[in-house]
């Protein structure tokens, strides 16, 4: 299942901020000699009392692995909203993506906090040892293909992202996520009532496109109108549509 989510479009000023970005595939320097990559997807919620420690763990990973091919995506699910606090970053497509992982990984249910690494393994989002072990293993692997992305141009209220995906066989698609690097929310109700929650790498929207064995192309990406251009990046992944395994990742930063 491919999910396509379109949010409200941004102003031209915001788009210009992306156009002035450094366009690159992953970090330029690699002092740790990483041959692989690690895509960490956290499914979380401001309405879940068990989630803040997982959010904090991802924030530590972000700092510790800065400059390395580690890609963090925090999806705020919406199924906790009925408990009295509506997570301001939640959206149904994020819950749908977690349900798709449950099908791919043959899990009996969805839960928070949950972490999925490179689309092929999952565990509780606070399990730091499992997360670090998975990252260490995946950073030492050699990818089967290569993904690069860059900002090509703007057209009205969209950023046109040019991609090149080489060496990928089978049924794959490209997912482009608009990510807010940091956020803070004062929670007034629900299980985390009275707490100020800090977040990193919050997915605000994402779009997908089937590669259909195409090695290159351009995707028009719409941006949330309230997104701060100084605190955003675009992360792309190539994912197998049959089993969810992630074959490559890249990003464009501000």
N, C-alpha and C positions, 0 to 999 in steps of 0.2 A: 504494500500500500504506500503510495506516495502522497504526502500531505503538502498542499500549497496554501500558504497563509499570506494574505496581503493586508498590510496595515495602512493607516492614513499616511499620505505622502508628506514629505518634508518640504521646507522652503528651499529656494534656490541657494540661499546663503549656507544652509546646512549641507547641501550637496556639494557646494564649492569646497567646504572643509574636507570632504572625502577626496575630492579631486586634487587637493593639495597634499594628499597623503603620500607616504612612502609606500610604493607598491612592491611587494616581495612575496616569495614563497618561503614561509618559515623564517627563523632567525638567520641573519647573515653570518654570524660567527658560530663556531661549534667547538668550544674549548674542551668539551667532554667527549668528543668523537662519537656522538650519537649517530647511529646509522639508521635508526627507525624513528618512530613517533608515537605519541600517546594522546588519544582523544578521550577526555574525561567528561562524561555527561552526568550531571547531577540533577536528579528530580527532587524538588524541594517545595516547601510552602511556608509562608509566614504564619499560617494557622496551625502548624504542627510543632508541638513542644520539643520533639526529638530532632528537629531540623537545624536549629542554630549551631550545634556542634559540627554538623556536616558542612554547613556554610563556612564555618571558621577553618575547618580542615582544608577546604578548597582554597581559601584565602592564603593559608600558609604555603600550600603547594604553588600557588601563583607566584609568591615572592621567591621561594626557594628555587624554582625552576625557570626563573626569568631568563630569556635569551636562549632557551632550549626548545626543541620541537615538541612542546606540550601544549595542547589546545583545550581550553576549559570552556564548557557550555553549561550554564545553570538554567534549567527549565522550571518555571514555577507553575505547578499543576493547579487546577481549579476545583478538585473534588473535596478540598478541605474548607471551601468558602462557606458552606452551610452551617459551620459551627459558630458563626457570629462575626468573623473577620474576613473580609474579601481581600485577598492578596492583590495588591495593586499591579503586580507584574504577571498575574496568572492569566491563562487563556486556554480554551478548549483544545487547540491544536497541540499544546505541550503535553496535555494529558493523553491525547491520541497517540502521540509519539511514544510515550511510555507504554501504552497498551500494545503498540506494534512491537516493541522490544519484548514484551511478555510473550507474544506469539512466536517471535524469532527464537527466543531463548527457552521456550517451553516452560515458562514460569506459571505458577497457578494463579498468581494475583499480582497486582501492583501495590506499591507501598512507598512511603517516604520516611526518611531520606534513602534514596537508592542511587548507586553509582553504576554506570555502565562504562567499561573501558574498551575502546576500539571496536565497539559493537558486538563483541563476542563473549563477554563475561560480565557478570553483575554480582553485586554484594551490597550489604548495608553501607550507607554513605558515611558512617562513622568508623568503619573498619579501616583504620589507617594502615595497618600492616599489610592487609590484602591489597590496598590501593598502591602502596609503594612497591610491593613485590611485582604487581602487574605492570607498573610503569617501567621498572628496571628491566623486566623481560622484553617488553615491547620496544623500548628505546634501543635495544641491542639487535633487533631484527633488521633485515634488509627488505625494504618495500619492493613489491613487484612492478610498480609503476611510479609515475611522477606527475604531480599536480602543481600548476602555477596559476596564479590569478593576479590581475591588475585592473585598476580603474581605467577604462578606455575613454569614456566621455559622459556627458549628462544630456538628457533629453527630457525637457519639461521638468517633471517632478520625480525623476528616477535616475539612479546611478547605473551606468552600463558597465558591468563587470565582465572582462574578457578572461576566459579560462583556456588552459591547455592541459589536457589529460592524456597521458601517453602510457601505453602498456597495460591497459585494463581490458580484460576479456569478460564475456558474460553480460548479464543484465545488471547494469550499474546506473546510479543516478548521482547528480551533483546537488548537494544541499548547501545553500548559502544562508548563513545566520547573521543577523544584525545584533551585535552584542554591546550592551552597556557595561563598561568596565567596572563601575562601582556604583553603589546606591545605599541609601539608608532610609529606614521607615520606622516611625513611632507607632507601634501597634497598640490600639486602644481597646480591643475586645479579643475574645477567643483564648486559646491556650497560652498564647504569649502576651497577654494583656499587660500593659505597663512597661514592656521592654522596647528598647530601640535596637532594631536588627540591622546589621551591616551585611551587604551582599557584594559579591564580585561576579563578573562575567555573566551578567543577566541577559538571557536571550530575549530580545524584544519582539522579534518576528523572524520567520525563515521562509525561504522559497526553495522549491526543488525543480529540477529539470532532468528528464531522462537523457542519458548520453547517447543511447542507440549506436554505440560503437563510433561515435564522432570524437575526434581527438581535440577539437577546439570549437569555440563558439563564443557568443556574447549573451549575457542575461541581464535584463532590466530589473533592478532591485529597488523596490519601494522602501522608504524609510519612515519610521514613526515621527510624527511632526514635533513631538516634545523631546526628542533625543538630542542631548548636548553633543555637538560635533567634536568637542575636545575630549570626550570621554566615551568614544565608540570605536569599534573595529568590525571588520567583516571576516568571518571565519568560514572556510569552505571545506567540505569533505566529499570524498567519493565513497559511496556505500553500495554494497551488493543488495539488490532488491529482493533476492531470494532468502538470504539468511541474516542480513543486517551487518555483516562484517565490513569494517571500514578499511579501505585499501590505501587511502592517502588523505592528507590534510594540508591546508595552506591558509594564510591570512593576509589581509591588508589592514594596516593600522593607520590611526590619524597621525 
